Amino acid sequence: MKIIPGEIKTALLHGYLLGAIAPRPICFASTIDNEGNSNLSPFSFFNVFGSKPPILIFSPARRVRDNTIKHTLENVYETKEVVINVVNYNIVQQANLTSCEYPKGINEFVKAGFTPLKSDIVKPFRVKESPAQLECKVLQVIETGKEGGAANLIICEVLCMHIDDNVLDSAGKIDPHKIDLVARMGADYYCRASGDAVFEVHKPNVELGIGVDALPAHIRNSHILTGNNLGMLGNSTSIPIVSAMVNDGHLAALLKEYTHDEDAKKHALHRYAKQLLDAGNVSMAWQVLLAL
């Protein structure tokens, strides 16, 4: 399928975009108007873009069906303040309820059963049930268009961040399993960022990985190892030296079984290395692959 924006209806393009660009974190925005009326609404066009200064951007897009704007945007223009609360699994159904288009002046804190907390610096209230709440001043609003579906990029600077101690680990860092965040997918789908859905990919920092192109040819051109497997090996800072001290009974058995059949040996060792890489044991996988 190939899609050219402008050649299909905006609503249809919107669905494809949200299905492809996912999962997206949820900005649960608390705002207030000049008369003191609170508003609470979730937006999944949202992310963090810097830490000095700490910058968050979210977008209450113009409604596709009738080209109107949302109360959140109106309030932001009036007060230039917002509290961005995060949404975890415990509150996702309540947060979803606030996406109902209640008339202006209806308090979504009350409608959805949330507890408003007075903020330290800004006027809008925080959501007590949210595990992290960020008080922000609005620096700029960038309108990308005037038609239905156009974005309104609200650029916010974080003035104060509140984190529930219960989501911290022993080192004082946020534990993804404890904070249990949810994210938006396309249509009515969400995903839960905890449990088996969370995994680690160690990020290269100072030392450079050798790259997939530097792997020995029999590894790089393997029909068994996946792209992820090759990426793990390519992230190594060097090709290790084969160790004579490796004590692995399965490796020894494979080498003995396929002594006189090099092709079968290669396939067997690659299958074993793949098992090791899938389990995260890169160092032993190297030893297996270099035993050829």
C-alpha positions as CSV (number, residue, x, y, z in Angstrom):
1,M,0.0,0.0,0.0
2,K,1.1,3.5,-0.8
3,I,-0.7,6.6,0.6
4,I,-0.2,10.2,-0.7
5,P,-1.7,12.7,1.8
6,G,-4.3,14.8,0.0
7,E,-5.4,11.8,-2.2
8,I,-7.4,10.2,0.6
9,K,-9.9,11.6,3.1
10,T,-8.3,13.2,6.2
11,A,-10.1,10.9,8.6
12,L,-8.8,7.9,6.8
13,L,-5.2,9.2,6.7
14,H,-5.6,10.1,10.4
15,G,-6.3,6.4,11.2
16,Y,-3.4,5.1,9.2
17,L,-1.0,7.6,10.9
18,L,-2.2,6.7,14.4
19,G,-1.9,3.0,13.6
20,A,1.6,3.3,12.3
21,I,3.1,5.8,14.7
22,A,2.6,3.9,17.9
23,P,2.7,3.4,20.8
24,R,2.3,7.0,21.8
25,P,2.6,8.3,25.4
26,I,-0.4,10.0,26.8
27,C,-0.5,13.7,27.9
28,F,-3.3,14.0,30.5
29,A,-3.6,17.7,30.4
30,S,-5.1,19.7,33.2
31,T,-5.9,23.4,32.3
32,I,-8.0,26.2,33.7
33,D,-9.7,29.2,32.1
34,N,-9.7,32.8,33.3
35,E,-13.0,32.2,35.2
36,G,-11.5,29.3,37.2
37,N,-13.2,26.4,35.4
38,S,-11.0,23.3,35.3
39,N,-10.6,21.0,32.3
40,L,-9.0,17.6,32.0
41,S,-8.4,15.8,28.7
42,P,-6.0,13.2,27.3
43,F,-3.8,13.7,24.1
44,S,-1.5,11.2,22.5
45,F,0.2,13.6,20.2
46,F,2.8,14.1,23.0
47,N,6.4,13.7,24.0
48,V,9.5,15.1,25.8
49,F,12.0,17.1,23.6
50,G,14.7,18.4,26.0
51,S,15.9,18.4,29.5
52,K,17.8,21.8,29.8
53,P,15.4,23.5,29.7
54,P,12.9,20.6,30.2
55,I,10.5,20.8,27.2
56,L,7.3,18.9,26.6
57,I,5.2,19.3,23.5
58,F,1.6,18.1,23.0
59,S,-1.0,18.9,20.4
60,P,-4.8,19.2,20.7
61,A,-5.4,18.9,16.9
62,R,-8.3,20.6,15.3
63,R,-11.3,18.2,15.1
64,V,-11.4,16.5,11.7
65,R,-15.2,16.3,11.5
66,D,-16.1,19.9,12.1
67,N,-12.8,21.9,12.3
68,T,-13.4,23.1,15.9
69,I,-10.7,23.4,18.6
70,K,-10.7,21.9,22.0
71,H,-11.2,23.5,25.4
72,T,-7.7,22.6,26.4
73,L,-6.3,24.8,23.6
74,E,-8.7,27.7,24.5
75,N,-7.5,27.5,28.1
76,V,-3.9,27.4,27.2
77,Y,-4.3,30.6,25.1
78,E,-6.0,32.3,28.1
79,T,-3.7,31.3,31.0
80,K,-0.4,30.0,29.4
81,E,-0.3,27.2,32.0
82,V,-0.9,23.4,32.1
83,V,-0.3,20.4,34.3
84,I,0.7,17.3,32.3
85,N,-0.2,14.1,34.2
86,V,0.9,10.7,33.0
87,V,-1.6,7.8,32.6
88,N,-0.9,4.4,34.0
89,Y,-3.0,1.2,33.9
90,N,-4.8,2.0,37.1
91,I,-6.5,5.1,35.7
92,V,-6.7,4.5,32.0
93,Q,-10.5,3.9,32.0
94,Q,-11.1,7.1,34.0
95,A,-8.7,9.1,31.7
96,N,-10.6,7.8,28.7
97,L,-13.8,9.0,30.1
98,T,-12.5,12.6,30.1
99,S,-12.1,12.4,26.3
100,C,-15.9,12.8,26.1
101,E,-16.7,16.2,24.7
102,Y,-18.5,17.7,27.7
103,P,-19.8,21.3,27.3
104,K,-17.5,24.0,28.4
105,G,-17.6,24.5,32.2
106,I,-18.1,20.9,33.0
107,N,-15.4,19.7,35.4
108,E,-13.9,16.4,34.1
109,F,-12.2,15.9,37.5
110,V,-15.7,15.4,38.9
111,K,-17.1,13.5,35.9
112,A,-14.2,10.9,35.9
113,G,-13.8,10.7,39.6
114,F,-10.3,12.2,39.9
115,T,-9.0,14.1,42.9
116,P,-7.7,17.6,42.1
117,L,-4.5,18.6,43.9
118,K,-3.4,22.2,44.2
119,S,-0.2,22.8,42.2
120,D,2.8,24.5,43.7
121,I,3.5,27.0,40.9
122,V,0.8,27.0,38.3
123,K,-3.0,27.5,38.6
124,P,-4.3,24.2,37.0
125,F,-4.8,21.4,39.4
126,R,-2.8,18.1,39.4
127,V,-4.4,14.7,39.2
128,K,-3.7,13.0,42.5
129,E,-4.1,9.5,41.1
130,S,-1.5,10.0,38.4
131,P,2.0,8.7,39.3
132,A,3.8,11.7,37.8
133,Q,2.6,15.2,37.4
134,L,4.4,18.0,35.6
135,E,3.6,21.7,36.2
136,C,4.4,23.6,33.1
137,K,4.3,27.1,31.7
138,V,3.4,27.4,28.0
139,L,6.2,29.0,26.0
140,Q,4.6,29.0,22.5
141,V,1.7,27.6,20.5
142,I,2.5,26.7,16.9
143,E,-0.6,26.4,14.7
144,T,0.2,24.2,11.7
145,G,-3.0,25.0,9.7
146,K,-6.6,26.1,9.9
147,E,-8.3,23.0,8.5
148,G,-9.7,20.0,10.4
149,G,-6.8,17.7,11.5
150,A,-4.3,20.5,11.8
151,A,-1.9,20.4,14.8
152,N,-1.5,23.0,17.5
153,L,1.9,22.4,19.0
154,I,1.9,23.5,22.6
155,I,5.5,23.9,23.7
156,C,5.8,23.7,27.5
157,E,8.6,24.2,30.0
158,V,8.4,22.0,33.1
159,L,8.6,24.1,36.3
160,C,8.0,21.4,38.8
161,M,7.7,17.6,38.6
162,H,5.9,15.5,41.2
163,I,6.6,11.7,41.3
164,D,4.9,9.1,43.5
165,D,7.5,7.5,45.7
166,N,5.7,4.1,45.2
167,V,6.9,3.9,41.6
168,L,10.6,4.3,42.4
169,D,13.1,1.5,42.7
170,S,15.8,1.1,45.5
171,A,18.1,3.5,43.6
172,G,15.4,6.2,43.4
173,K,14.8,5.8,39.7
174,I,11.4,5.2,38.1
175,D,10.7,1.4,37.8
176,P,8.7,0.7,34.6
177,H,6.9,-2.2,36.2
178,K,5.8,-0.1,39.2
179,I,4.7,3.0,37.2
180,D,2.9,0.7,34.8
181,L,2.3,3.3,32.0
182,V,-0.1,2.8,29.1
183,A,0.2,4.2,25.6
184,R,-2.1,4.8,22.7
185,M,-2.2,2.7,19.5
186,G,-4.5,3.1,16.6
187,A,-8.3,3.0,16.7
188,D,-9.4,1.9,20.2
189,Y,-6.2,0.0,21.1
190,Y,-3.8,0.7,23.9
191,C,-0.7,-1.1,25.2
192,R,0.6,-1.6,28.7
193,A,4.3,-0.9,29.3
194,S,5.1,-3.3,32.1
195,G,5.6,-7.0,32.6
196,D,6.7,-9.1,29.6
197,A,6.2,-6.1,27.3
198,V,9.2,-4.3,28.8
199,F,12.7,-5.4,27.7
200,E,16.2,-3.9,27.8
201,V,18.3,-2.9,24.8
202,H,21.6,-1.6,26.0
203,K,22.4,1.7,24.3
204,P,25.9,2.3,22.9
205,N,27.5,5.3,24.7
206,V,31.2,6.2,24.5
207,E,32.6,3.1,22.8
208,L,31.6,2.3,19.3
209,G,30.1,-1.0,18.2
210,I,32.0,-2.8,15.4
211,G,28.9,-2.8,13.3
212,V,27.2,-5.6,11.3
213,D,29.5,-4.9,8.4
214,A,32.5,-6.0,10.5
215,L,31.1,-9.4,11.4
216,P,32.8,-12.4,9.8
217,A,31.1,-13.4,6.6
218,H,29.7,-16.7,7.8
219,I,28.0,-14.8,10.6
220,R,26.9,-11.7,8.6
221,N,25.4,-13.9,5.9
222,S,23.8,-16.4,8.2
223,H,20.4,-17.8,7.2
224,I,19.6,-18.6,10.9
225,L,20.6,-15.5,12.8
226,T,18.1,-12.6,12.7
227,G,18.7,-8.9,12.2
228,N,18.3,-8.5,15.9
229,N,20.9,-11.2,16.6
230,L,23.3,-9.5,14.2
231,G,22.6,-6.1,15.8
232,M,23.6,-7.5,19.2
233,L,26.9,-8.9,17.8
234,G,27.5,-5.7,15.9
235,N,27.1,-3.7,19.1
236,S,30.2,-5.4,20.6
237,T,33.3,-3.2,20.7
238,S,35.5,-5.8,19.3
239,I,35.5,-9.4,18.0
240,P,36.6,-11.4,21.0
241,I,39.4,-14.0,21.1
242,V,38.3,-17.6,21.2
243,S,38.8,-18.9,24.7
244,A,40.2,-22.3,25.3
245,M,38.7,-22.1,28.8
246,V,35.1,-22.2,27.7
247,N,33.3,-24.9,29.5
248,D,30.1,-25.6,27.6
249,G,28.9,-29.2,27.3
250,H,26.5,-28.5,24.5
251,L,29.1,-26.7,22.4
252,A,31.5,-29.6,23.0
253,A,28.9,-32.1,22.0
254,L,28.0,-30.3,18.7
255,L,31.7,-30.0,17.7
256,K,32.1,-33.7,18.3
257,E,28.9,-34.7,16.5
258,Y,29.6,-32.8,13.4
259,T,33.4,-33.3,13.1
260,H,33.2,-34.4,9.5
261,D,30.4,-32.3,8.2
262,E,31.2,-28.5,8.1
263,D,27.9,-27.4,6.7
264,A,25.9,-29.3,9.4
265,K,28.3,-28.0,12.0
266,K,27.7,-24.4,10.9
267,H,24.0,-24.8,11.0
268,A,24.0,-26.4,14.4
269,L,26.3,-23.8,15.9
270,H,24.3,-20.9,14.4
271,R,21.1,-22.4,15.9
272,Y,22.8,-22.7,19.3
273,A,24.2,-19.1,19.0
274,K,20.8,-17.8,18.2
275,Q,19.3,-19.4,21.3
276,L,22.1,-17.8,23.4
277,L,21.6,-14.3,21.8
278,D,17.8,-14.6,22.3
279,A,18.6,-15.2,25.9
280,G,20.9,-12.2,26.0
281,N,24.2,-14.1,26.4
282,V,26.3,-12.3,23.8
283,S,29.7,-13.4,25.1
284,M,28.9,-17.1,24.9
285,A,27.2,-16.7,21.5
286,W,30.5,-15.2,20.2
287,Q,32.4,-18.2,21.5
288,V,30.0,-20.6,19.7
289,L,30.2,-18.7,16.4
290,L,33.9,-18.4,16.5
291,A,34.3,-22.1,17.1
292,L,33.9,-22.7,13.4
